[in-house]
């Protein structure tokens, strides 16, 4: 049986790379071309993604309380509030109405309904892996944004950077709980990896949909 986190790192690499090269996330490749509207799109996409994943993990925890420590590490309320704060600050600076048409509740329901998982527990672990895994790069993005322009709202990336402190504990917690969850087999590992790739696909789709909507508005 493969080590779970080694399998996740290796077997989601292609999706991870595709995501980084997909607008609006490709913004971070070259901050000399930084665009505040594209940055706002990143926050819009992440708002929906975090909302959907938080709902899924929370629902799974209700049925499987043993995953509660994992859910707590996500710091869902703080992350949601930081996204609201940054979105508001960007809208205020741009003299907009502060509303985010892409990240409304109907969009969340629309994309959430497309997700189908064989095992809700493996999907919750996969979602948490992407959530906390992305926090590992948040520190780098935070520093780069501050260096580029200290006035860019970065509450979200600061909050995610703080979540990164839970990474080691998260890996240990998940590995310890795999037997209880019935996922301590190669089939279980493969299922978690497949679910992680499905979550990455959702992020990619959200990014593409957001950019298409932005193009229509323009």
Secondary structure, DSSP 8 states (H G I E B T S, - for coil): ---HHHHHHHHTHHHHHHHHTSTTGGGGG-GGG--HHHHHHHHHHHHHHHHHHHHHHHHHHHH-GGGHHHHHHT-HHHHHHHHHHHHHHHHHHTT--S--STTSHHHHHHHHTT---S-HHHHHHHHHHHHHHHHHHHHHHHHHHHHH-TTS--HHHHHHHHHGGGHHHHHHHHHHHHHHHT--SHHHHHHHHHHHHHHHHHHHHHHHHHHHHHHHH-
